[in-house]
Amino acid sequence: MARTLPTCLALLLAALCAGLGVRPAWAATVPNPGFEAPNEDGSGPADWKPSYWGLVTAEFEWTTTGHVGRGARVQVTSSKGEGDARWYGTDFEADGTDIHYRVSDWYRSDVPSELILWVGFADGEYAYLPVASLPAAATWTLAQADLTIPPGALSLQVLHTIHDIGYLEIDDVTCEGLDGSALGPGAYQATVSFTFDDGWLSAYNMLTPQLDQRGWKATHFLITDYPEKPGYQSDFITVKQIHALLDRCHEVASHTVTHPDLATLPPAEVQAELSNSLQSLKGWGITPFGLALPFGSTTPAVTEQAGKLYSYVRTMNPDINKPPYPVHALNGHVMGIASTAYELELLLRRAEHVDGGWVILVFHRASNTPPGEDYVTMKQFKGFLEVVAQHNAKVETIAQHLGLSKCVEVVKPPPVIGDKSLDPPEPATKATAPATAADDAGCQASAQAQSAGVGLALLVRVAALGL
């Protein structure tokens, strides 16, 4: 396979840089990964072309109903044996010395499909590496897998193919190197947002004070049926504790009313989960900007409903965020008992190579003797904080980073208290009416949302100072 002049120049640059001990400046990047940019005549997505071969015929469409924004669809109309159909993208440079890659896209289909990585080498040879064999998926689903490629790769291409009669839609295609040791120092300061899901008391008692001691603040996504619910105070924080978080400039946001899988609910129940949670938070005197999707599960319809009520939505897609941020599909990397400091190190190194690189970390609960995978230990969490500090990353809440809020702290953080290892309660099944605002002695919040979308709001908490 012949190489283009730019590709040959890239190979020469790589060789020179290797000789000098310098890593090339490029990083593996799928061109037009979200299919948003049009080609020159506006007839299709830039950097993508349709293709089918063998005993397969197909029709192709550049859609307006992708996972986020536009997407690409292939409809196999006949299939009599060997062959497949796919959208294929422009080759992009391999990520320097990386040999470990994470390949992903979002897809939905009514037939099985294959995610494949095409690898080209300097001598013109190439290989097709299977990434994942995927079942049919009626709703938008994340396909993601890590793989190791042979050394000496020059160029890459992500393919998502189908063979049987049916349809496949894809969007948000990524392929990124994972070898942190191959990443030199980045030119940019990474931003990190710590987020805590559900409102677990163990996270409030053990983890949040560790952030406070460094002057760092987190975003707390609450299941709003739990605070003040009889029998739940031994496991989850109360409204009084929620206001204590606000007084210390933490952000409080929604994690729905009862934590259901929104993708499985009819529209009316989705609306109730989203709007009733919002009203409960407002009833407690909180202006919530964001929503964390339970289980990270969504559909285009759910995303649309959430976007009308919340300025941003956080998923559980384990990737960094790059500008322009998809504010209603922000990536969130879940950290649990199996997570390591090196895992976080790789995320930060990747973020430091992107202007505006942003890591959102997702935690649930804590215990010094963790009984489950969604826990972290105090020692483990302190290790994560050290990694963030060593990288001089900027720590902000999600609302702060999106320019939605500002805050002035008015109370001193509480000391760290001991182990609070708790089993989860029985799941709540019914939404509750908005609660009455708690009578706090602390400072009151003043916040005005400037628009229903991502607008600017000012949240200032000021001490009385005896004036």
N, C-alpha and C positions, 0 to 999 in steps of 0.2 A: 504494500500500500504506500503510495507516494505521500510525502510530507510537504506541506506548504512552506514558503519562505519564512513566515513568522514563527512557525513551529521549529524550523531548523535553527533560527536565531535564538529561540528560547533554549534549545538543547545546548548550543554553544555557551550561552550565559550560564546555564546550570553547571557545565563543566568548569568554566572559569571560576565561578563562585565556590565550587567544591574544592578546587585547588587552593583558593585563598582562605578556606575555612569560613566562608560567608554563605548564609542561606539565601536563595533567591527570594525576591520580594513578593512573588505571587503566592496565592493559596488556591487550593482546589475550589472552584466556584462554578456551579451550574449556570450557564447564561439564561437570563429571563426565566428564573425558576418557577415563578407564579403565573406565567403565560399572560402577563399584563401588557407588555409592550408589543405593539403591532409591527409587522414587517413593512417594507417600503411602500407597498401599495395598499396596506390596510386590510388585506384579505385573510390574514392569519397571524399567529403569534411569531414575533421575531425569534430567530435562532432555533426554530422547531419546524420539522417537516413530517408529513404522514408517509407511511410505507406499509405495504403488505407484499408477501411473496408466497411461492408454492401454490398449493391448491386451496388458497384462502382468498376471498375477496372482501372488501370492507369499504365503509363510508366514514368520513372524518368530519368533525365539527369543532370549531373554536367557540367554546360556550361562554355564556355570561353567568353561569351558575356553578362556578367552581367551589372548592373548599373555602377559599376567601377570594372574592372577586371572580376573575375569569379562570377558565380551566380548559382542558382538551378532552375530547370524546372520540372513541373509535367504536364503530358498530360493525361487527363481522356479519355479513349477510349470507355467506356460504362457506363451508369448510368440508373438504372431501379427503383430507389426509395431511400430508406434510405441509408446514408453513405456519405463519402467524401474521399478526397485524400490530402496528404500534406507531406512536409518535416518537421521533428520535430527534435529539438535540445536537447542536454544534459541539464538536470536540472542545474540551477545556483541559488546561495543563494539569498534570499530576502535581501533587502538593510536595514538591521538592524531594526530600529523602523519606517521606512517610510511606509506610507499606501497610499500615492499618487504617481502614476507612469505615465510616458509618454512612450508609446509604439509606435514604428514606424518601417517601412521598406519601401524599394522601390520596386515597382512591375509593371508588365505589364501583360495583360491577354485579352482574347477575350470572357470571360464569367464573371459574377459576382463572387465575392469571399468574404471570411470572415476573418478578423484579430481577433485573440482570445488570451487571456492570461490564461494559466493554472497555478493554484495556489495550492501548496501542503502545508499541515499543519503538525505539530509535531505528532499529534495523528493518522496520516495515512489518514485522510480525504483529499479530494481535491475538487476543483471547476474549472469550465470552465467559464471565464468571457468574454462576447463579448466586443471587443474593437471598431470595425467599420465594417459596411457592405459596401462593395466597388463595384463600377460599373466596367465594362470592361474598360481597358485603353490600347490604341494601343502603346503609348510611355511610357517610364519609368516615374512613378508618385510616389510622396511621399504620403504614407498612415501614418497618425499620429493622435493619440488621447490620452487624459489624462483620467485616471480612478482611482477610489478609491477601494482598496482591503480590505477584512476583516482583522482585527488585528490578529496577531499570525502567519502570513505566514512564512514558512520556506524556500520554494523553488519555483522557477518560471520557466516558459517555454513559449516561444512565438510560436504560430501556425498561419499559413496562409493557409486556406483550400479552395478547390473548390469542387463542387458537380456535376455540369453539364458537358457534353461533351465539351471539349475545353482545353486550356492550361493556365497555370499560371507560371510566372517566378518571383523570389524574390531575393533580395540582401540587404546588409547593414541593418541588423536587430538590433534594439536597444530597451532596456528597462531600464529606469533609474528612481531612486527615486527623487521626487521633494520636499520633506519636508526639507527645508533648516534648520529648527530648530532642526532637527535630525542629522544634519551634524556637527560634532565637527570641531575644527580648522584643516585645511589641512596642510600637511607637505611641500607643494610646493608653490612657488610664481606664481600666475596666470599672463598671458600676455593678454592685451587688445589692440585691434586695432579698432580705430574709423574710419568708412568709410562713405562717403557722396555720394549719387547717384544723377546723372543727371547734376549737376553743378548749382544748384539753387543759385541765388544771396542772398537770405535771409539766407541760411546756411553760405555763405561766410562772410556776414556782421555781423551776430549775434552769430553763434556758433563757427566758426573757431578761432576767436580772444580769446574766452574763453579757448580753448586748448593752444593757443600760450602763454597766460599769465602763464600757468603752465609749459611751456616748452614741451608740448606734441604735437605730429604731427599726421595727419590723412592721409588716402588714399582717394583721390577724383576721382570718376569714372565719366567721362564726356561723354555726348551725343555729339559727335563731329560735328554734323550738326548745333548746336546751337550757339557756340561762333562766333561772327562777322556776324551772320545771321540778315539781316534787320528786325527790329521790335522785336528782341529777347533780346536786351541789358537791357530792363527794368526788365527782369526775370532771365536771366542767365549771368554768368560771362564771361568776354572777355578774349582774348589771353593775354592781358597785365596783367590782374588779375591772370591768370593761372601762368604766370612767377613770379608774386609776391608770389604765393604759393610755387613754386619751390625754390625761394631764401630763404624762411623760412623753408626749409627742409620738406615740405609736399610732399607726393607722388601723381602723376597724372597718371591715367590709363584709360582704355577704358570701355565705356558702350554702345558700338556699334555706328553706324552713326545716326539712327533714332529711336532707342528703340523699335524694333518690338519683337513679340514673336518668337524667333528663331525656336522653335519646330514646328511651322506651315509653315515654309518657305521651298522652294526647295533648294537643296544644293548650286546652283549657287548664289542665293540671300543671303544665310547664309554666303558664302565666301565673297561676296561683303561687307556685313555689318561688318564682322570681319577685313578684310584686308584694306578696305578704312578708317575705323576708325584708324587703326594702322598707316597708311600713313599720315593721317591728323595730328596726334599727333607728328609724326616724323618731319613733315613739320613745326611744331611750335617749333622745337628744343628740343623735349621731347623724352626720351627713355622709353617707357611704358613697364612694365613687366607683367601687369595683365589685366584681363577682369572680369567685373561683368555682369552676365547674366540678361538681362531684365526680370522682373517678376520671376527670378530664374528658368526660364523654359528652358529645354534642352532635348536632346535625345542622345543616344550613338554616333550617327553620328555627331551631333553638338559638343559634347565634344571632339571627335577625331579631328575635324577641328580646334577647338579653341586651343587644345593642341599643334598643329603644329605651331601656331603663338604666343602664350602667355605662359609665364613661370608658371602662375597660373590662376585659374578661381574661382571666388567666387559665391556661390549660395545664396538662401534665405532659406536654411534648418536651422530652429531655434535651433541649438544645439551647444555645445562646440566642439572644435577641439582637438583631441588626437593624439599623435604620433603613428605610422608614418602618417604624414598628407597626405590626398589625395589631392595633390596640384591642380588638375584640377576639384575638387569638394569640395572646402572649405565651411564649414558651415558659414552662416551669419544670425545673429539674428536681425530682423527688430524691431526698436524702433519707436513708434508713440505716439500720444496724449493719448492713453489708457495705455501706458507702465508705470510701476511704479519702484521706487527705489528698492522695495522688489524683483521684477522680476529680476533685475540686481544682487541683492544680492545673489539670488539662483544660478544664472549662475556662479558667482565668487566663491562661496563656492564649487560648483561641480568641477570647474576648479582647485581649490587648492588641490583637492584630487587626481590629476593626474600629474605625472611628465611630464611637457610640456603642461599642460592644457591651452588652448588658446581660448579667447572669441572675436569674430569679431562682432561688433555692426554696424548696418546699419541704417543711418539716411537719410532723404530726405530734408525737408525744415523747416523753423521756423517762428513763429509769436507769439506775445503776446496775440493775439485774434484769435486762430487757427480756420479756417473755415473747416478743413478736418482732417481725421484720420492720414494722412501721415505727419502731422506737429508735432513739439514739441515746447514748450515755453522756453524762456530763463531761467525761474525759474526751470522748469523741468530738463533742460539740466544741469544746475549747480548742481542739486541734484544728477544726474548720476555721474558727475565728483567727487563729494564728496564721493560717495560710492566707486568708483575706488581708490581714494586717501586713504580712510580709510583701504582698503585691501592691501595697498602698492603694488598694481599690477604694473607690468612693462608695459608701454605704448609704442608701436612701430607701425610703418606702416607695412602693410602686407609684402612689399618687404624687409624691415629691418628684420622682424622676420624670413623670409625664407632665409636670408643671401644673398639677391640679391643686396642690395645697402647700402651705408653709406653716411652720409651727415654732413657737417659742416655749421651751420647757419651763414649768413653774414649780415642780415638786421634785424632791430628791428621790431616786429610785430605791426600792426596798432592797435589803440584803438578800443574797442567795440563801434559800433554805434547802433542807435535805431532800432525799429521794422521795418522789411521789409516784410510785408505780401502781397503776390502776388498770383493771380490766374495763372494757367498754360496757356501757349499759345496753339494755335492749333497745333496738332502733325505735325511734319515734315514728308514728304512723299518721298523725294528724297535725295540720297547721294550727297555730294558735293565733288569737287576735293580738294586735299590737299592744305591747305592754306600756304601762305608765312610766314616765321618766323617773329615774331614781333621784332621791333627794341627797345630792352629794355636797359635801362641804368644800370640795375642790373648786377649781376654776371652771368657768363655763365656756363652751366653744361657740364661736361665731363663724358660720360658713355660709357662703352663698354660691351655688353652682351657677355659672354664667351661661351654660347651654346644656341641652340634653345629651350632646355628644361629648367629645373631648374638649372641654372649654377650660378656662382658667378660673380657679376658685381660690380664695384666701382663707386659710384657717389659722387664726391667731389665738393663743391661749396666754393671757397676761395675768400676772399676779397683782393682787390689790395693792401691795406695797404700803398699806396703811395710809394711802392718800385719800 
